[in-house]
Amino acid sequence: MHSTKGKRVDVVFSVILGALVIFGIFVFSSAILGLVAREGTPVASVIAGHIGLGLGLGLVALFITTSLPYKFWRNAAPFIFLGAIILTGLVFVPGIGFKHGGAYRWIDIFGFSLQPSEPLKVALIIALAAYLSSIKEKIEDLRYGLGGFLAILSAAAVVVLLQPDNGTFGIMAATGGAMFLASGAPGKHIGALILAGVCLFAMLLVVHDYARERVMTFLFHPVENHQTSGYQIEQSFIAIGAGGMYGRGYGNSLQKFEHLPEPAGDSIFAIIAEEFGFIGGLLLISTFVLFLVRGLSIAAHAPDRFGALLVVGIVTYIVVQSFLNIAALLGVAPLTGIPLIFVSQGGTALLVALGASGIVLNVSRHARFNFSG
């Protein structure tokens, strides 16, 4: 193993991460004004959850994971994964978990609402990276390769689908699939995985009425049911259209004050488009693309298979989740209710994403190519 003495983390990735976080603070500060204008909204708890829990503890987590050698996560993988599954299972425990919007996705600890499926995403990535890197010579074996991969993914999927949280499962499946592909899995196994995913998606639409309604609204009448299932997307279109090319200007969104649901939450990209226009929205999307590309470059220069798969999983989950949020508000994907990472309300998501990004930075410190130079 080569020495890392004197090596810094990847400066470019750090700058991209910093830009996303700083931009997110500014946009969240503007979006929160929309909640202030709405009676009965617990604005103080939203701010405390996002800034205190998400940003404050998130920066602490970023510092810790950047400093901690990434190989620590390999030995701890089984315990982290099991702990995350148990934590997520607490959403079903009376007095700890609570129901909101028809789903059990949150737990209440010391007055703070936490969404445990967020740390489960990273725990799954760590578990898959540890397993797939340990079976390098057996990846083409159906039992060890595809079978082992599906066993780990299924363990996380069960506790998430029971909530139900199809959006989070989709992110996990896409992230796991990217890691399975990066591990060198044969094409026939990738094809079987995609086919299984399509079948499961179809089955979920049959079982869950709310999921079927969202998909049908997306496919056939996104703005016709403007008082029911199509309301959020219609208000999003109005906000995005009002922004035009250059936007109304920072803080000048009108939709956030009354009409746009969850202005600081999963609708926040519509406010970005209204205040910063097409150019601002495009710049944000481009920054996430740079985040992914630079992350994959770090993975390509990682010192070992475990480090590479860790980075692939982390940058994939962050970008896939963010793009699904944006795509839903643009009308090119069904609404899922997942947050826009680094930007929208969701202290747990911000905390976990910052901590996970620190792991990427630590891998870059150990990379075969000195990114700081």
Backbone torsions as a table, in degrees:
resi	resn	phi	psi	omega
1	MET	NA	132.9	-177.3
2	HIS	-82.3	155.8	-178.1
3	SER	-77.3	146.3	177.5
4	THR	-108.5	9.2	-177.8
5	LYS	-60.4	128.8	177.8
6	GLY	84.1	-5.6	-179.2
7	LYS	-89.5	134.3	178.3
8	ARG	-97.5	169.0	176.4
9	VAL	-73.3	167.3	179.9
10	ASP	-63.4	113.6	-176.7
11	VAL	-65.7	-41.0	-177.3
12	VAL	-64.1	-46.1	178.5
13	PHE	-62.3	-38.8	179.1
14	SER	-62.2	-41.6	-179.6
15	VAL	-66.3	-42.8	179.2
16	ILE	-62.2	-45.7	178.6
17	LEU	-60.9	-45.1	179.7
18	GLY	-61.9	-39.4	179.4
19	ALA	-63.2	-42.2	179.4
20	LEU	-64.1	-42.8	-178.3
21	VAL	-67.5	-45.4	-179.0
22	ILE	-65.3	-44.2	177.2
23	PHE	-61.1	-40.2	179.3
24	GLY	-61.1	-39.2	179.0
25	ILE	-63.0	-44.3	-179.5
26	PHE	-64.4	-44.8	-178.2
27	VAL	-68.0	-42.8	178.8
28	PHE	-60.8	-39.2	179.5
29	SER	-62.3	-36.1	177.7
30	SER	-74.4	-43.2	-176.7
31	ALA	-64.8	-31.9	-176.5
32	ILE	-65.7	-22.1	177.2
33	LEU	-62.5	-30.7	177.5
34	GLY	-65.8	-32.1	177.6
35	LEU	-76.4	-34.8	179.0
36	VAL	-58.3	-35.5	-176.9
37	ALA	-78.3	-6.9	-176.8
38	ARG	-104.1	121.2	-177.7
39	GLU	-65.5	141.6	176.0
40	GLY	83.9	0.7	180.0
41	THR	-88.0	126.0	-179.0
42	PRO	-76.3	74.8	-174.2
43	VAL	-61.9	-41.9	-177.6
44	ALA	-59.4	-41.5	-179.2
45	SER	-70.3	-33.1	177.7
46	VAL	-65.7	-45.2	179.6
47	ILE	-65.4	-43.6	179.7
48	ALA	-62.6	-40.5	-179.7
49	GLY	-66.5	-40.8	-176.3
50	HIS	-79.4	-50.2	-176.5
51	ILE	-78.4	-46.8	-177.3
52	GLY	-71.6	-59.7	-178.5
53	LEU	-71.2	-52.7	-173.7
54	GLY	-69.7	-58.9	-175.3
55	LEU	-78.4	-48.1	-177.4
56	GLY	-61.0	-59.7	178.9
57	LEU	-68.2	-28.0	178.6
58	GLY	-63.8	-41.0	178.4
59	LEU	-67.7	-34.9	174.6
60	VAL	-64.0	-45.1	178.3
61	ALA	-62.5	-39.1	177.8
62	LEU	-60.4	-45.0	179.8
63	PHE	-63.4	-43.6	-177.7
64	ILE	-65.6	-49.1	-176.3
65	THR	-71.3	-26.8	175.1
66	THR	-69.3	-34.6	-178.0
67	SER	-83.1	-27.7	-175.4
68	LEU	-80.3	125.3	178.5
69	PRO	-54.3	129.4	-172.9
70	TYR	-61.4	-23.1	-179.4
71	LYS	-67.5	-16.0	174.6
72	PHE	-56.8	-38.4	-175.3
73	TRP	-68.2	-24.7	-179.9
74	ARG	-67.8	-46.8	-179.7
75	ASN	-69.2	-31.0	-176.6
76	ALA	-90.1	-3.2	-172.4
77	ALA	-52.1	-49.8	-178.1
78	PRO	-60.9	-39.6	-177.8
79	PHE	-71.7	-39.1	178.1
80	ILE	-65.0	-43.1	-178.1
81	PHE	-66.0	-46.4	179.4
82	LEU	-64.2	-41.9	178.5
83	GLY	-62.2	-40.0	179.6
84	ALA	-67.3	-37.3	177.7
85	ILE	-65.8	-43.0	178.4
86	ILE	-63.5	-44.3	178.8
87	LEU	-59.7	-43.4	179.3
88	THR	-66.3	-34.8	178.6
89	GLY	-65.2	-17.9	179.5
90	LEU	-66.7	-15.0	178.8
91	VAL	-63.4	-20.2	-178.7
92	PHE	-94.3	-1.8	-177.5
93	VAL	-89.0	119.9	179.2
94	PRO	-58.1	137.6	-179.9
95	GLY	90.5	-18.1	177.3
96	ILE	-114.6	-55.1	176.4
97	GLY	-86.5	154.4	177.2
98	PHE	-143.8	155.9	-175.6
99	LYS	-94.8	136.1	177.2
100	HIS	-147.6	129.1	179.9
101	GLY	65.2	27.2	176.9
102	GLY	84.6	8.7	-177.8
103	ALA	-139.4	150.1	175.5
104	TYR	-95.4	94.0	-175.7
105	ARG	-126.6	-3.5	-173.3
106	TRP	-127.9	152.8	170.3
107	ILE	-125.3	152.4	-178.6
108	ASP	-111.6	115.7	179.8
109	ILE	-128.0	116.9	179.2
110	PHE	53.9	37.0	176.6
111	GLY	86.1	-4.7	178.7
112	PHE	-102.8	136.3	176.4
113	SER	-90.5	123.8	-179.0
114	LEU	-119.2	144.3	175.6
115	GLN	-107.7	97.3	-172.0
116	PRO	-66.4	-14.8	177.7
117	SER	-67.6	-19.0	177.9
118	GLU	-66.9	-53.6	175.3
119	PRO	-64.6	-25.1	177.9
120	LEU	-63.8	-34.7	178.2
121	LYS	-59.0	-46.4	-178.9
122	VAL	-72.1	-36.5	177.0
123	ALA	-61.5	-38.6	177.1
124	LEU	-63.9	-42.5	178.7
125	ILE	-60.5	-44.8	179.6
126	ILE	-63.0	-43.0	-179.4
127	ALA	-64.9	-44.3	179.7
128	LEU	-66.1	-40.7	179.7
129	ALA	-62.8	-42.0	179.4
130	ALA	-65.3	-44.2	-177.4
131	TYR	-70.2	-50.6	-175.8
132	LEU	-64.5	-32.2	178.1
133	SER	-74.8	-20.2	-179.1
134	SER	-87.0	-13.4	-178.3
135	ILE	-116.3	33.5	-175.6
136	LYS	-49.5	-43.2	-176.7
137	GLU	-80.1	-12.1	-176.3
138	LYS	-114.8	12.2	-174.7
139	ILE	-61.7	-27.8	-179.0
140	GLU	-85.9	-8.1	176.7
141	ASP	-76.2	126.7	-175.6
142	LEU	-57.9	-40.2	-176.8
143	ARG	-70.2	-47.0	-177.4
144	TYR	-81.1	-39.1	-177.6
145	GLY	-74.9	-84.2	-178.0
146	LEU	-64.2	-39.9	-178.4
147	GLY	-63.5	-47.9	179.4
148	GLY	-65.5	-40.6	178.5
149	PHE	-60.3	-47.2	-179.0
150	LEU	-66.3	-32.7	179.5
151	ALA	-64.1	-44.3	-179.8
152	ILE	-68.9	-45.1	179.9
153	LEU	-62.9	-39.8	-178.1
154	SER	-65.3	-35.8	-180.0
155	ALA	-60.4	-39.9	178.0
156	ALA	-77.6	-35.4	-176.0
157	ALA	-64.7	-39.1	-176.0
158	VAL	-58.8	-49.6	-175.9
159	VAL	-69.3	-24.9	178.8
160	VAL	-81.9	-42.9	-178.1
161	LEU	-70.3	-24.5	178.3
162	LEU	-72.3	-17.0	-175.0
163	GLN	-65.6	-45.2	-7.7
164	PRO	-91.5	151.9	177.5
165	ASP	-141.6	80.9	-176.4
166	ASN	-67.2	-31.9	179.8
167	GLY	-63.2	-45.7	178.9
168	THR	-64.4	-39.9	177.4
169	PHE	-61.6	-41.2	178.6
170	GLY	-60.2	-40.7	178.3
171	ILE	-65.2	-43.5	178.4
172	MET	-61.2	-43.7	-178.4
173	ALA	-65.0	-43.3	179.9
174	ALA	-65.8	-41.7	179.2
175	THR	-65.8	-46.8	178.4
176	GLY	-61.4	-40.4	178.2
177	GLY	-61.3	-41.0	178.4
178	ALA	-63.8	-39.8	178.9
179	MET	-68.8	-38.8	179.0
180	PHE	-63.7	-41.2	177.1
181	LEU	-64.3	-44.5	-179.0
182	ALA	-66.9	-22.1	-179.1
183	SER	-78.5	-5.7	178.2
184	GLY	94.6	21.8	179.3
185	ALA	-62.8	144.1	-179.7
186	PRO	-67.3	154.1	-176.5
187	GLY	-58.6	-36.5	-178.2
188	LYS	-66.5	-31.7	177.3
189	HIS	-73.4	-37.1	176.2
190	ILE	-63.3	-43.1	178.5
191	GLY	-62.0	-42.4	178.7
192	ALA	-64.4	-36.2	179.4
193	LEU	-66.0	-43.1	178.9
194	ILE	-63.6	-43.7	179.4
195	LEU	-62.0	-42.5	178.3
196	ALA	-63.4	-38.0	178.8
197	GLY	-64.4	-42.1	178.6
198	VAL	-63.4	-42.9	179.6
199	CYS	-64.7	-41.3	179.5
200	LEU	-66.3	-40.0	178.4
201	PHE	-60.2	-44.7	179.2
202	ALA	-63.3	-38.5	180.0
203	MET	-67.3	-38.2	178.5
204	LEU	-64.3	-34.7	178.1
205	LEU	-67.1	-32.7	178.6
206	VAL	-72.8	-40.0	-174.7
207	VAL	-77.5	-41.2	-173.5
208	HIS	-105.6	114.9	-179.3
209	ASP	-64.0	-39.6	-176.6
210	TYR	-65.8	-36.6	178.9
211	ALA	-68.3	-41.3	178.6
212	ARG	-63.7	-40.5	-179.8
213	GLU	-63.7	-41.0	179.3
214	ARG	-64.4	-42.7	-180.0
215	VAL	-67.0	-41.8	179.4
216	MET	-65.0	-39.2	176.5
217	THR	-62.4	-44.0	179.7
218	PHE	-63.2	-43.4	-173.8
219	LEU	-77.5	-39.6	-167.1
220	PHE	-117.7	-33.4	-177.9
221	HIS	-149.2	68.9	-175.7
222	PRO	-62.6	-27.9	-178.0
223	VAL	-121.2	1.0	-179.4
224	GLU	-69.6	-45.3	179.7
225	ASN	-86.8	62.4	-169.5
226	HIS	-71.4	-9.7	176.2
227	GLN	-103.1	-4.8	-178.4
228	THR	-127.0	-110.3	-174.1
229	SER	-67.6	-22.5	-178.5
230	GLY	-97.4	4.6	-173.4
231	TYR	-64.0	-48.3	-176.0
232	GLN	-64.0	-42.8	-178.1
233	ILE	-69.3	-34.6	177.2
234	GLU	-64.6	-44.8	178.9
235	GLN	-66.2	-32.9	176.1
236	SER	-65.3	-43.7	178.0
237	PHE	-60.2	-40.5	179.9
238	ILE	-62.9	-44.7	-179.8
239	ALA	-64.2	-46.3	-178.9
240	ILE	-64.4	-42.5	179.0
241	GLY	-64.4	-36.9	-179.3
242	ALA	-67.0	-25.1	-178.9
243	GLY	-73.4	-26.3	179.1
244	GLY	58.4	-144.5	-176.6
245	MET	-79.5	-41.8	-172.4
246	TYR	-115.5	-6.6	175.5
247	GLY	86.2	168.3	178.9
248	ARG	-79.0	-18.1	-175.7
249	GLY	111.2	153.2	-176.7
250	TYR	-58.4	128.1	178.3
251	GLY	84.9	-3.7	-172.1
252	ASN	-100.1	13.5	176.5
253	SER	-63.4	137.1	177.1
254	LEU	-97.8	-33.1	-176.7
255	GLN	-63.7	-28.1	-175.6
256	LYS	-69.5	-19.7	-173.8
257	PHE	-79.6	-26.0	-175.3
258	GLU	-144.8	-46.4	-166.3
259	HIS	-91.3	-33.6	-172.4
260	LEU	-81.1	119.2	178.4
261	PRO	-66.4	144.8	176.3
262	GLU	48.8	58.7	-176.5
263	PRO	-63.2	-30.3	177.7
264	ALA	-94.8	-4.4	-177.7
265	GLY	-103.7	-125.7	-172.7
266	ASP	-75.2	-0.5	175.3
267	SER	-100.6	8.8	-169.6
268	ILE	-66.1	-25.7	179.3
269	PHE	-65.4	-30.6	177.2
270	ALA	-63.7	-36.5	176.7
271	ILE	-68.8	-39.1	176.2
272	ILE	-58.2	-46.1	-179.5
273	ALA	-66.5	-36.1	-179.8
274	GLU	-70.9	-38.7	-176.4
275	GLU	-87.6	-31.9	-176.7
276	PHE	-113.7	-3.6	175.3
277	GLY	72.6	-170.9	179.5
278	PHE	-59.8	-39.5	-178.8
279	ILE	-62.9	-45.1	179.7
280	GLY	-64.4	-43.1	177.8
281	GLY	-62.4	-41.6	-179.9
282	LEU	-65.2	-38.5	179.0
283	LEU	-64.6	-39.5	178.3
284	LEU	-64.8	-46.9	178.6
285	ILE	-59.8	-42.0	179.5
286	SER	-63.2	-36.2	179.1
287	THR	-66.4	-39.1	175.7
288	PHE	-65.5	-36.6	176.7
289	VAL	-63.1	-43.7	177.5
290	LEU	-62.5	-37.9	176.5
291	PHE	-58.2	-44.4	179.9
292	LEU	-68.1	-47.6	-176.8
293	VAL	-63.2	-45.4	179.9
294	ARG	-66.4	-37.8	177.4
295	GLY	-61.8	-43.2	179.0
296	LEU	-66.6	-30.8	175.3
297	SER	-65.8	-40.1	176.2
298	ILE	-63.1	-42.4	178.9
299	ALA	-60.6	-39.6	-178.6
300	ALA	-65.4	-26.0	-179.2
301	HIS	-105.6	10.8	-179.8
302	ALA	-63.3	148.7	-176.0
303	PRO	-72.1	-17.3	179.4
304	ASP	-152.5	173.1	-175.9
305	ARG	-64.7	-38.8	-179.8
306	PHE	-62.9	-47.7	179.2
307	GLY	-60.9	-41.6	-179.7
308	ALA	-63.0	-45.6	-178.7
309	LEU	-68.3	-35.0	175.3
310	LEU	-56.8	-50.0	-176.8
311	VAL	-66.4	-43.1	177.3
312	VAL	-56.4	-46.6	-178.8
313	GLY	-64.2	-44.9	-175.8
314	ILE	-66.4	-48.9	-177.7
315	VAL	-70.0	-31.0	178.4
316	THR	-67.1	-45.8	-178.2
317	TYR	-63.8	-40.5	-179.1
318	ILE	-65.9	-44.3	-176.8
319	VAL	-74.7	-41.9	178.6
320	VAL	-60.9	-45.7	179.8
321	GLN	-62.6	-43.4	-179.3
322	SER	-65.9	-41.5	-179.4
323	PHE	-70.2	-32.7	176.0
324	LEU	-65.3	-38.9	176.7
325	ASN	-62.1	-48.6	-178.7
326	ILE	-65.1	-43.8	-177.9
327	ALA	-61.2	-37.1	-179.7
328	ALA	-63.8	-41.1	-178.5
329	LEU	-75.6	-19.6	175.6
330	LEU	-88.5	-5.2	178.7
331	GLY	81.4	17.6	-179.9
332	VAL	-109.1	8.8	175.0
333	ALA	-156.2	153.9	178.1
334	PRO	-65.4	151.9	175.3
335	LEU	-66.5	137.3	-179.4
336	THR	-123.7	-20.6	-178.2
337	GLY	81.4	9.4	179.4
338	ILE	-84.2	148.4	-176.2
339	PRO	-78.0	158.6	172.7
340	LEU	-86.8	108.3	-171.3
341	ILE	-61.3	140.9	-178.1
342	PHE	75.3	-9.2	-173.2
343	VAL	-121.9	-57.0	-170.4
344	SER	-84.9	166.0	176.2
345	GLN	-54.6	135.2	-178.0
346	GLY	150.0	78.6	-175.6
347	GLY	-60.4	-39.3	-179.9
348	THR	-63.5	-43.3	-179.3
349	ALA	-62.9	-41.9	-179.8
350	LEU	-67.7	-44.9	178.3
351	LEU	-57.0	-49.3	-177.2
352	VAL	-67.6	-40.7	-179.3
353	ALA	-64.7	-39.4	177.7
354	LEU	-67.1	-42.6	177.4
355	GLY	-62.4	-41.6	178.9
356	ALA	-66.0	-37.7	179.1
357	SER	-63.9	-31.7	176.2
358	GLY	-63.6	-34.0	176.3
359	ILE	-63.4	-41.4	177.2
360	VAL	-60.2	-44.2	-179.7
361	LEU	-63.5	-37.0	178.7
362	ASN	-67.5	-39.1	176.5
363	VAL	-61.3	-39.5	179.9
364	SER	-63.7	-30.7	178.3
365	ARG	-67.2	-29.2	-179.7
366	HIS	-95.2	2.0	-172.1
367	ALA	-63.6	154.3	179.3
368	ARG	-67.5	-23.1	177.6
369	PHE	-112.1	131.9	-177.4
370	ASN	-78.0	102.4	-176.3
371	PHE	-70.1	-19.1	-177.2
372	SER	-79.4	-11.2	-177.4
373	GLY	-87.6	NA	NA
